[in-house]
């Protein structure tokens, strides 16, 4: 373990989901060989939206999307659907009509939340999709997310939400007059009986955090790191089965390893099923 402790939302959420999952993904640094279509599609849409908020035209938006999503996809996420989403966004959310002014696109960040028990600095890294200034409110951190399950319940996931709280705390370190964060959710359109090509369901909602919530988030994050250190020290990585074995109705990519029913140090990792893939928290190079 390095002297500088580096964490981001992906790593912290992985441990909260299941310490055993964290062990496979961030200690052994492996991942499944299967295509992560949802993640790849979402990342490609992000690239297209980045171009949009930098003032690029639709052609450039689509070009960067197709460069990052060059596979057939699945029943919901296809190149054609990606083109439909970005075209809809370009036509219906032009920069001059937005209720905010763009401050920065794809803002990388690094803040220090304090020290771990050994006195090492605890670095929190990440990347914010969009930083904007909304008149009469202040700075907003905007996070784009694509989903196939758009609903009021999905929009409610913005609060409580550790990622958004971390973003707001981070924004406080970089900007004055931070108001909160906005979830910019894009419901992936599905074919239905009433409309052959329905429009994407775009919804936006703002969430805020008070000083008590921010202080609690920092304390909780330090507590999570202490739990990770304890698992390292004792080489014990409990499984959160069965609740953690499926997320969004998708089986955990490490389920086959847990099913081997042998001590953790004797688990066999087959190269045909898994590959080395070290996750490195984003470091702001500015």
N, C-alpha and C positions, 0 to 999 in steps of 0.2 A: 504494500500500500504506500502510495507516494506521500511526501510531506504536505503537498498542497492537495486538499480534498476538493474534488470537482464533482458537482452534481447538477442535474437539470430536472425538469419535470418528468421526462421519460424515465429516468432512473428511479426517482422517488416514487412515481406511480407504480412502477414495476414491483418495487418492494412492498408497497401497500397492497397491491393486488395479490401477491403471493411471494414470500421469501424464496421458495424453491424456484419460482420463475426467475427471480432476480439472480439467483445463483447461476442458472444455466445461461441467462442472457448477458449478465454483466460481470460475472466472475470467470466462468469458462469462456465467455465471449463467443457464443455460437448462436446461430439462427437457422431456421428451417430453410431448405432449398426451394420450397414452393413459392410461386409468385405471390407477392403481397399486393393484390390488385387494388384493394380499397385504398391502401396507403399510397401506392403509386399514382392512382387517379387523383386523389386529393392533393398530392404534391404538385402534379402537373397543372391542376386548376389554380393552385396558389401561384405558380409561375406566371400563368396567364393574367391573373389579377394584379400581380406585381407590375407587369408591363402596363396594365390599364391605369394604375395609380401613378405611374411615372409619365403618363401622357402619351403612351404609344398607341398606334392605331390597331384596329381589329386584326388586320393581317399579321402584325407582329405578335399579337396575343395568341392567335391560333398557331402560328409557326412554333413558338416556344412550347405551347402545350403538346403539339404532336412530336416535338423532339424529346419530350419527357414521358410521353405515353405512346409508345410505338408497338403496343401489343393489341390483341383482339379484345381483351377485357372479359367481362362476364355479362350476365343477363341485364344488369343495371348500369354498369360502367363501361361504355364503349367510346371509341374516338368520336362517333357521331353525336353521342350525348354530351361529351365534353365541348364539342363545337357549339352545340345548342345552348349550353349554359353560358359560355363566354360571349356568344353573340347576344344573348338576352341581356347579360350584364352590361355589355358595351352600349346597347341601344337604350336601356332603361335607367342606367345609373351613370350618365356622363359626368365628368368631373365638375363641370360648371353648374350642375344641378344638385350636387351633394350638399348636405347641410353642414359640412365641415370643410376645413382646409387641410390638405395633406402636409404634414410636417416631415415625416421620414417613412420610407418603405423598407421593409425587411431590416429592422433595427436590431443589430446584435448587441447583447449586453453581458456585463459581468459585474456582480456586486458581491461583497463579502458580508455574510450574515453573522459573523462572529468566529468563534473557535470551537473545535471539537474538544473532547476530554483530554487529549494529549497536547493541546495548545496549538494545533495546526489550524491555519485559516480555512474557514469553510466557504468555498467559492460556489456561487450559484450562477450558472450560465444559461443562456437561452437566446431566442430570436423572436422578436415581435413582428407580426405580419405588417401592421400599419399603425403609425402614430399620427393622430389628427388633432386639430384644435377646433372645438365647436364653440361658436360665439355664445356668450352668456353662461357657458358651462365650464369650459377649460379643456385640458388635455384629455384625450380618450385613447386608450389602447384598444385597437380593433383586431379581433381574431376571426379569420375566415374558417369555416368548417363546412364540409359536405356530409350529407347524411341521406340514407334511404328511408329513415324513420322519422321524418319531420312531423312534429306534433307540438301541442302546448307543453306536454311533459318533457319533450326534448329541449325546448327553450328554457324550461325551469332548471336544467342542469347547470346553468351559468352561476347559480347561487343556491347552496354553497358549492364552490369549485376552487380547488387548491391552485390550479393553473392561473386562473384569473386573478386570484389574490396575489400570487407571486408576481404577476405582470404589473399590477397596480403598485406594489411595494417597489418594484424595480423602477417604474416610471418616476416615482417620487425622488429617486436618486439622480435622475437625469434632467427632469423638467420641473418648472414651477407650475403651480395651479393645476395639479392633476385632479380630474374629476372622478374618473373610473374607467371601466372597460366596456366594450361593446361586443357582444356575440353577433357576428354576421354569418347567419346560417343559410346554406343553400340546399334545399331539398331536391335531390336528384329526381328528375321527372320520370314517371313510369307510364307505360302504355295503359290506357283504360278504355272502357266501352264507350264512354261519352265523348272522348277527344283523343284522336290518334296521336298527336304530338303535344301533350300538355306542357305549359311553361314551367320552368323551375319555380319552386316555392321559396322565395327569398324572404327571410324574416330577420329583423334586427331588434335587439333589446340591450339596454344599458344596465350595468350592475355597478354598485359602489361598495367600498369597505370603509369602516370607521377605524379609529386608532386602536381600539381594543381587538378587533378582528385581525389587524395587521400584526400587532404584538403577539397574538396567539399563534398566528401562522409561523412567525419566526421561531417561537419556542417549540412548536410542533415539529418543524423541519429539523431542528437540532436534535429533538427526541428521536426522530426517524433515523437520523445518522447514527445515534448511539445504539439503536437496535441493530442496524447493519453491522456496526463494529462488534457487537456482542455475537452475532452470527458468525462473523469472521473468526473471532477469538475462540469460539467453541466448536467451529466447523459444524454447526447445526443450522439447517435451513428448512424450517417447517413448511409443510404444504398446506395451502388453504383450500383443500378439496372438501366437497365438490363444487363449492360456489365459484371458485376462481378458474375452474376447468373450462368454462365457456364464457366468452365475453361477446356481447351483441350476437349471441347464438352461434358463435364461431368457436370451434374447439381450440384449446391452447396448443400451440405448435410443439410444446414439449411433453404432451400427454403420453406419448409412446415411451419416453424415458421414465416417467413416473410409474408406468405400468410394468416395468421390468422386475419390480418387487425384490430388489437387492439393495444392500447398503449404498448410500449415495456415492461413495468413492469407487464403487465397483460398477457403476452404470456404464454401459458400453454405448459410445456415440458413433453411429455408423456414418461414414463420409458420404454415402449415397443419399442420406436423409438430412444431414446437417452440414454446415460450413462455418469456418471461422469468420467472424464479423465483429470486430471490436467497436463498441459504441463510444464515441468521443464527444463529450458535451461541447456544444458550440462555444468557441472562445472568440470574443470580440477583438478583432485585430486592428481596429481603428486607433 
